[in-house]
């Protein structure tokens, strides 16, 4: 069982704990220096997803506008061509 845990963690549990502890303190210090906080990162990720969502639907709305604008010309021309070719 011990070899399985060591293989999964890559080292003994105590050494992995100490490495993670040191790395967490270093990353926490750097984040504090740069003024980054976990809630800011989460809010930025959420805002990114919301902006992407809204932009995507705006693009779909523009495609719908283009569709209607083109259909105003294409559909009557199609009907006119069909009517003219039907007489022959």
HELIX and SHEET records of a PDB file:
HELIX    1   1 UNK A    2  UNK A    9  1                                   8    
HELIX    2   2 UNK A   13  UNK A   33  1                                  21    
HELIX    3   3 UNK A   38  UNK A   86  1                                  49    
END                                                                             
